[in-house]
């Protein structure tokens, strides 16, 4: 499974396809600007909402759920990368977060 550090992801700049697989209440507390919220339990039913032909970067709270989501997406033939440490690692690296629902 491919993975990326939060700082490496941030260096890619805007426009990457970032999928947040946490629950809405977690997302509301803090999330990365531009992330698309698709809770892990809804992912199989919402595959059609994912951008086709793009690498998907997958984030959760600390990296566990996103690892499961990344493995699932890879099994579907989708290029997916797990964000190590999730939003906790992102925030811990001093990277900006947004609060509230978009």
N, C-alpha and C positions, 0 to 999 in steps of 0.2 A: 504494500500500500504506500502510495506517495504521501508525503507530508511536507509542511512548510512552517517555518517559525513566523510568528506574528510580524516581526520587523521585516522579514523578507516579503511577506504579503503586502505590507504597507508600502514597500519600495516599488511594487508593481504599479502603484498609482491608482487613480480612479478608473472605473470601467470594467473591473474584473467582476465575474459572476460569483458573488458571495452568498451562500445559503446558510441561514441560521436555523438550526434544527431544535432550538430550545422551545419552551412553552411561551405563550404570549405574555404572561406576567413577568417572566424572566427577561424577555426582550424589552419590555417597557422600562425595566430598571436601568438597563444599559445595553446598547448595541452599536455596531459599527455602521457608520453612515453608508447608505446604499445597500445594506444587507437585505435580502428577501427572507422573510420569516415563513418557514414551512416546518412545523413541528415534526419530529421524527416519526411519530405514530401516523401522520398524514402523508408521509413521503411517498409510499407506494401508489396511493390514489392520485397524487398530484404531480406525477412525473411529466405530464403534458405541459405543465407550467414552467418547466425548466428551460433555459435557453439552449437551443439545439446547436451542436457543433462547437460549443465553448468548453473550456476547462472550468469546472465548478470547484470553488473553494468552499469547504464545509466547516462550520464553526458551531460549537455549543458552549457550555459553561467552562469545562476544563479539558475537553478532548475525548471523553469516552463515547458519548452519543454520536459525535461527529465521526469518530472512527467506525462505528457501526454503519452510519449513513454512507460514508465513503466506500466501505466494502460492498454495501448493497448497490450503490450506484455503479461501481466498477463491474459488478456481476451483471448489470443491465447493459454493459458496453459503453457506459458514460465515463469520460475522463474526469476523475474527481481527485481532489487533494485535501487531506485532513489538515486543519489548522491546529498545530500543537499548542496545548494549553488553553485553547478556547478564548472566550472573552476575558477570562481571568489572566491569561498570559498576555493578551493584547493590552489590557489596562495596566498590568504589571510592568510592561515595557514602556509605559508612559505615552502610549498612543491614544488618540482622542476617541471618545465615545459620545453617543447621543443618548438622551433620555426621553421617555415617553414613546407613544406610538406615532409612526409616520403618517 
